[in-house]
């Protein structure tokens, strides 16, 4: 039993790394590709990116019941086939509508794959090991985010289209690995869901579980704040400094983010063994908000780096505990529904850049902009607190 757990969980973690690595090879450069190759306007490119986010959001309401109802090995392979189709199809697109379709399918595939990965990790992992496994998952995602964009810079010399084909091949390997592993180690069976949800009844979960609804509200505030780094904050740097210096500072801050994540991950894991997930989420929310607040307080790079370290520490404290906390809120037969509906947090990712842009355009003061943004993000703290309080009363 022990070796079976090790093999399957390890395979899932490797698959997560491969999938995220492939995605980070191309998606960070998608806007530049569309701008340079097709000369689309900012509105056109923004519509494509928004389509991806909206597709993910809408699919979050529909996919949960299918994850719980159907064999999860088939669900994950279906989502990965969606990824494969998107990346192989991309080089052949020559019309704007084609990119909209690409974004819609990619967003839907993300909504299927991401929660199913987390459900699989939960089902194949003993409860006492889940904290460690979810921490490793987050660590691998950050490793891929750190090295894939740099790797992509080198391989883009062979053409962006070839890079998309390469990513498609990566997902083909992913599908092949899963087909083998699930055949050798059949998925753990769980009791069927006694509630006969249809795809139109996902809202029922929010109605019957107020603690979960408030928890998702907290995640929306967190997503709102987290989305500011590569949207509002990057624009703020561009407006504050001349172009070359803004790019240099932003690169330093991205590097600071990556190094901080890798350095503190282990300490956050050990801290998580000593405090509750709710306490970690509250502390992390506070640090994330403080980091955002200090982004606008000074133009000195040293202060910005310190702010980035605070922001990233909050990020790690929150995102390493979200899945662990969420896993404890639901039974095995509901995990697909709960993990999928947590994707509603993307409302914050959609609203964050838009409101941040409005604030930048209407306010001359970076202090005011990031004070407002930091305060909105801070609303996650009472939301996490009341969610936990309601859950304990059940």
C-alpha positions as CSV (number, residue, x, y, z in Angstrom):
1,X,0.0,0.0,0.0
2,X,2.8,2.3,0.9
3,X,4.6,1.9,-2.5
4,X,1.4,2.3,-4.3
5,X,0.8,5.6,-2.7
6,X,4.3,6.8,-3.5
7,X,4.2,5.8,-7.1
8,X,0.8,7.3,-7.9
9,X,1.2,10.5,-5.9
10,X,4.7,11.0,-7.4
11,X,3.4,10.6,-10.9
12,X,0.6,13.1,-10.3
13,X,3.1,15.6,-8.9
14,X,5.5,15.1,-11.9
15,X,2.5,15.5,-14.3
16,X,1.5,18.8,-12.6
17,X,5.1,20.1,-13.0
18,X,5.2,19.0,-16.7
19,X,1.8,20.6,-17.4
20,X,2.6,23.9,-15.7
21,X,6.1,24.0,-17.2
22,X,4.6,23.6,-20.7
23,X,2.0,26.3,-20.0
24,X,4.6,28.8,-18.6
25,X,6.7,28.2,-21.7
26,X,4.2,30.0,-23.9
27,X,1.4,31.9,-22.0
28,X,3.6,34.7,-20.5
29,X,4.6,35.6,-24.1
30,X,1.2,35.3,-25.7
31,X,0.4,39.0,-25.6
32,X,3.7,39.9,-27.1
33,X,3.2,37.3,-29.8
34,X,-0.3,38.7,-30.7
35,X,1.1,42.2,-30.7
36,X,4.2,41.6,-32.8
37,X,2.8,39.0,-35.3
38,X,-0.8,40.2,-35.7
39,X,-0.6,43.8,-34.6
40,X,-3.8,43.5,-32.5
41,X,-4.9,46.5,-30.4
42,X,-4.8,46.5,-26.6
43,X,-8.5,46.0,-26.5
44,X,-8.4,43.0,-28.9
45,X,-5.6,41.3,-26.9
46,X,-7.4,42.1,-23.6
47,X,-10.5,40.5,-25.0
48,X,-8.6,37.3,-25.8
49,X,-7.1,37.2,-22.3
50,X,-10.5,38.0,-20.7
51,X,-12.1,35.2,-22.7
52,X,-9.7,32.7,-21.1
53,X,-10.5,34.0,-17.6
54,X,-14.3,34.1,-18.2
55,X,-14.3,30.6,-19.8
56,X,-12.5,29.3,-16.7
57,X,-14.9,31.1,-14.4
58,X,-18.1,29.8,-16.2
59,X,-16.7,26.3,-16.4
60,X,-16.0,26.3,-12.7
61,X,-19.8,26.1,-12.1
62,X,-20.4,23.2,-14.5
63,X,-17.4,20.9,-14.1
64,X,-17.7,20.1,-10.4
65,X,-20.5,17.5,-10.7
66,X,-18.7,15.7,-13.5
67,X,-15.5,15.4,-11.5
68,X,-17.5,13.8,-8.7
69,X,-19.8,11.7,-10.9
70,X,-17.4,10.3,-13.6
71,X,-14.1,8.4,-13.1
72,X,-11.5,11.0,-12.4
73,X,-8.9,9.3,-14.6
74,X,-11.2,9.9,-17.6
75,X,-11.9,13.5,-16.5
76,X,-8.2,14.4,-16.1
77,X,-7.4,12.9,-19.5
78,X,-10.3,14.7,-21.1
79,X,-8.9,18.0,-19.8
80,X,-5.4,17.2,-20.9
81,X,-6.7,16.4,-24.4
82,X,-8.2,19.8,-24.4
83,X,-4.8,21.3,-23.6
84,X,-3.2,19.2,-26.3
85,X,-5.8,20.3,-28.9
86,X,-5.3,24.0,-28.0
87,X,-1.6,24.0,-28.4
88,X,-1.5,22.0,-31.6
89,X,-4.2,24.1,-33.0
90,X,-2.7,27.5,-32.1
91,X,0.0,27.6,-34.9
92,X,-2.7,27.2,-37.6
93,X,-4.8,30.2,-36.4
94,X,-4.8,33.2,-38.7
95,X,-8.1,34.9,-37.8
96,X,-9.0,36.8,-34.7
97,X,-12.0,34.5,-34.0
98,X,-9.6,31.6,-33.9
99,X,-7.8,33.1,-31.0
100,X,-11.1,33.6,-29.1
101,X,-11.9,30.0,-29.6
102,X,-8.4,29.0,-28.5
103,X,-8.8,31.1,-25.3
104,X,-12.3,29.7,-24.6
105,X,-11.1,26.1,-24.9
106,X,-8.0,26.7,-22.9
107,X,-9.9,28.3,-20.1
108,X,-12.4,25.4,-20.0
109,X,-9.5,22.9,-20.0
110,X,-7.9,24.7,-17.1
111,X,-11.2,24.6,-15.2
112,X,-11.3,20.8,-15.7
113,X,-7.6,19.9,-15.1
114,X,-6.7,22.1,-12.1
115,X,-9.4,20.9,-9.6
116,X,-9.1,17.3,-10.8
117,X,-5.4,17.3,-10.0
118,X,-6.1,18.5,-6.5
119,X,-8.9,15.9,-6.0
120,X,-6.5,13.1,-7.3
121,X,-3.8,14.2,-4.8
122,X,-6.3,14.1,-2.0
123,X,-7.7,10.7,-2.9
124,X,-4.4,9.1,-3.4
125,X,-2.8,10.6,-0.3
126,X,-3.3,9.6,3.3
127,X,-4.8,12.5,5.4
128,X,-1.7,12.9,7.5
129,X,0.4,13.4,4.3
130,X,-1.8,15.9,2.5
131,X,-0.2,19.0,4.0
132,X,3.2,17.9,2.7
133,X,1.9,16.9,-0.7
134,X,0.0,20.1,-1.3
135,X,3.1,22.1,-0.2
136,X,5.1,20.1,-2.7
137,X,2.5,20.8,-5.4
138,X,2.8,24.5,-4.8
139,X,6.6,24.3,-4.7
140,X,6.7,22.5,-8.1
141,X,4.3,25.1,-9.7
142,X,6.7,27.9,-8.6
143,X,9.7,26.1,-9.8
144,X,8.1,25.7,-13.3
145,X,7.0,29.4,-13.2
146,X,10.6,30.4,-12.4
147,X,12.5,28.4,-15.1
148,X,10.0,27.9,-17.9
149,X,9.8,31.6,-19.1
150,X,13.6,31.8,-19.1
151,X,13.8,28.5,-21.0
152,X,11.2,29.9,-23.5
153,X,13.4,32.9,-24.3
154,X,16.1,30.5,-25.7
155,X,13.7,28.2,-27.7
156,X,11.7,31.1,-29.2
157,X,14.6,31.6,-31.6
158,X,13.2,28.5,-33.4
159,X,9.8,30.1,-33.8
160,X,6.8,30.5,-31.5
161,X,4.8,28.1,-33.6
162,X,7.3,25.3,-33.1
163,X,7.3,26.1,-29.4
164,X,3.5,25.5,-29.3
165,X,4.0,22.2,-31.0
166,X,6.6,21.3,-28.4
167,X,4.1,22.2,-25.6
168,X,1.5,20.0,-27.4
169,X,4.0,17.1,-27.3
170,X,4.5,17.7,-23.6
171,X,0.8,17.3,-23.0
172,X,0.8,14.2,-25.2
173,X,3.5,12.6,-22.9
174,X,1.4,13.7,-19.9
175,X,-1.7,11.9,-21.3
176,X,0.4,8.8,-22.0
177,X,1.9,8.7,-18.5
178,X,-1.6,8.9,-16.9
179,X,-3.0,6.2,-19.2
180,X,-0.3,3.8,-17.9
181,X,-0.4,4.8,-14.3
182,X,-4.2,4.6,-14.0
183,X,-4.2,1.2,-15.6
184,X,-1.6,-0.1,-13.2
185,X,-3.1,1.6,-10.1
186,X,-6.9,1.9,-10.4
187,X,-8.2,5.0,-8.9
188,X,-9.5,4.9,-5.3
189,X,-13.3,4.5,-5.2
190,X,-15.3,6.8,-3.1
191,X,-18.9,6.6,-2.0
192,X,-21.3,8.1,-4.6
193,X,-22.6,11.6,-4.0
194,X,-26.0,11.2,-2.3
195,X,-27.0,14.7,-3.7
196,X,-28.0,14.4,-7.4
197,X,-26.5,17.7,-8.6
198,X,-26.9,18.7,-12.2
199,X,-24.6,21.2,-13.8
200,X,-27.2,23.9,-13.1
201,X,-27.3,23.2,-9.4
202,X,-23.8,24.0,-8.3
203,X,-25.1,27.2,-6.7
204,X,-26.8,24.8,-4.2
205,X,-23.4,24.2,-2.6
206,X,-23.1,27.9,-1.7
207,X,-26.7,27.9,-0.3
208,X,-26.2,24.9,1.9
209,X,-22.6,25.7,3.0
210,X,-22.3,29.3,4.1
211,X,-18.8,28.7,5.4
212,X,-17.6,27.6,1.9
213,X,-19.3,30.6,0.3
214,X,-17.6,33.1,2.6
215,X,-14.3,31.2,2.1
216,X,-14.6,31.6,-1.7
217,X,-15.4,35.3,-1.1
218,X,-12.1,35.5,0.8
219,X,-10.3,33.9,-2.1
220,X,-11.9,36.5,-4.5
221,X,-10.3,39.3,-2.4
222,X,-7.0,37.4,-2.4
223,X,-7.1,36.9,-6.2
224,X,-8.0,40.6,-6.5
225,X,-4.8,41.6,-4.6
226,X,-2.5,39.0,-6.2
227,X,-3.5,40.0,-9.7
228,X,-2.2,43.5,-9.1
229,X,1.4,42.5,-9.3
230,X,1.6,41.8,-13.1
231,X,-1.1,44.3,-14.0
232,X,-1.5,47.5,-12.0
233,X,1.9,47.4,-10.4
234,X,3.8,46.7,-13.7
235,X,1.9,49.7,-15.2
236,X,2.7,51.8,-12.2
237,X,6.4,51.1,-12.7
238,X,6.0,52.0,-16.4
239,X,4.5,55.3,-15.6
240,X,6.9,56.1,-12.7
241,X,10.2,55.3,-14.4
242,X,11.6,55.5,-17.9
243,X,11.1,52.3,-20.0
244,X,14.4,50.6,-19.6
245,X,14.6,51.2,-15.8
246,X,11.0,50.0,-15.4
247,X,11.8,46.8,-17.1
248,X,14.9,46.3,-15.1
249,X,13.1,47.0,-11.8
250,X,10.3,44.6,-12.7
251,X,12.7,41.9,-13.6
252,X,14.5,42.3,-10.3
253,X,11.2,42.1,-8.5
254,X,10.1,39.0,-10.4
255,X,13.4,37.4,-9.4
256,X,12.8,38.5,-5.8
257,X,9.4,36.8,-5.9
258,X,10.8,33.5,-7.2
259,X,13.8,33.4,-4.7
260,X,11.5,34.3,-1.8
261,X,9.1,31.5,-2.6
262,X,11.9,28.9,-2.9
263,X,13.6,30.1,0.3
264,X,10.6,30.3,2.6
265,X,8.6,27.3,1.3
266,X,10.1,24.9,3.8
267,X,9.7,27.3,6.8
268,X,6.0,27.9,5.8
269,X,5.5,24.1,5.8
270,X,6.9,23.8,9.3
271,X,4.9,26.8,10.5
272,X,1.8,25.1,9.1
273,X,2.4,22.2,11.5
274,X,2.3,24.5,14.5
275,X,-0.7,26.8,13.6
276,X,-4.1,26.2,12.1
277,X,-4.7,26.7,8.4
278,X,-7.1,29.6,9.2
279,X,-4.4,31.4,11.2
280,X,-2.0,30.9,8.3
281,X,-4.6,32.2,5.9
282,X,-5.3,35.3,8.0
283,X,-1.6,36.1,8.5
284,X,-0.9,35.6,4.8
285,X,-3.8,37.8,3.8
286,X,-2.4,40.6,6.1
287,X,1.1,40.3,4.7
288,X,-0.2,40.3,1.1
289,X,-2.2,43.5,1.9
290,X,0.8,45.2,3.6
291,X,3.1,44.3,0.6
292,X,0.5,45.9,-1.8
293,X,0.3,49.0,0.5
294,X,4.0,49.5,0.5
295,X,4.3,49.1,-3.3
296,X,3.0,52.7,-3.6
297,X,4.8,54.3,-0.7
298,X,8.3,54.7,-2.2
299,X,10.0,54.7,-5.6
300,X,13.3,53.4,-4.1
301,X,14.1,50.0,-5.4
302,X,15.2,48.8,-2.0
303,X,11.8,49.6,-0.5
304,X,10.1,47.9,-3.5
305,X,12.2,44.7,-3.0
306,X,11.3,44.7,0.8
307,X,7.6,45.2,-0.2
308,X,8.0,42.3,-2.7
309,X,9.4,40.0,0.0
310,X,6.4,40.8,2.3
311,X,3.9,40.4,-0.6
312,X,5.5,37.0,-1.5
313,X,5.5,35.7,2.1
314,X,1.8,36.4,2.3
315,X,1.3,34.8,-1.1
316,X,3.0,31.5,0.1
317,X,1.2,31.5,3.4
318,X,-2.1,31.8,1.7
319,X,-1.7,29.6,-1.4
320,X,0.0,26.7,0.3
321,X,-2.9,26.5,2.8
322,X,-5.9,27.1,0.6
323,X,-6.0,23.5,-0.8
324,X,-5.4,22.0,2.6
325,X,-8.1,24.0,4.3
326,X,-10.5,23.3,1.4
327,X,-9.8,19.6,1.5
328,X,-11.0,19.6,5.1
329,X,-14.2,21.3,4.3
330,X,-15.8,18.6,2.2
331,X,-16.3,14.8,2.0
332,X,-14.5,12.7,-0.6
333,X,-17.7,12.5,-2.7
334,X,-17.8,16.3,-2.8
335,X,-14.2,17.2,-3.5
336,X,-14.7,17.7,-7.2
337,X,-17.5,20.1,-6.6
338,X,-15.7,22.1,-4.0
339,X,-12.3,22.3,-5.7
340,X,-14.0,23.3,-9.0
341,X,-16.2,26.0,-7.4
342,X,-13.1,27.5,-5.7
343,X,-12.3,28.6,-9.2
344,X,-14.9,31.3,-8.8
345,X,-12.1,33.2,-7.1
346,X,-11.1,34.2,-10.7
347,X,-13.7,37.0,-10.3
348,X,-11.0,38.7,-8.4
349,X,-8.5,38.2,-11.1
350,X,-10.9,39.7,-13.7
351,X,-11.9,42.7,-11.5
352,X,-8.4,43.4,-10.1
353,X,-6.6,44.6,-13.2
354,X,-9.7,46.5,-14.4
355,X,-10.2,48.5,-11.1
356,X,-6.4,48.9,-10.8
357,X,-6.3,50.5,-14.2
358,X,-9.1,52.8,-13.4
359,X,-7.4,53.9,-10.2
360,X,-4.1,54.5,-12.0
361,X,-5.9,56.6,-14.7
362,X,-7.9,58.7,-12.2
363,X,-5.5,59.1,-9.3
364,X,-2.0,60.7,-9.6
365,X,-0.8,59.2,-6.3
366,X,0.6,55.7,-6.1
367,X,0.1,56.0,-2.4
368,X,-3.7,56.3,-2.8
369,X,-3.9,53.6,-5.5
370,X,-2.1,50.9,-3.5
371,X,-3.7,52.0,-0.2
372,X,-7.2,51.4,-1.8
373,X,-6.0,48.1,-3.3
374,X,-4.4,47.0,-0.1
375,X,-7.5,47.7,1.9
376,X,-9.8,45.8,-0.5
377,X,-7.4,42.8,-0.3
378,X,-7.5,43.1,3.5
379,X,-11.2,42.2,3.5
380,X,-10.0,38.6,3.0
381,X,-9.1,38.5,6.8
382,X,-12.6,38.9,8.2
383,X,-13.9,36.6,5.5
384,X,-11.5,33.8,6.4
385,X,-12.3,34.4,10.1
386,X,-16.1,34.2,9.7
387,X,-15.9,31.2,7.4
388,X,-13.9,29.3,10.0
389,X,-16.2,30.4,12.8
390,X,-19.3,29.2,10.9
391,X,-17.6,25.9,10.0
392,X,-16.8,25.2,13.6
393,X,-20.5,25.7,14.6
394,X,-21.7,23.1,12.1
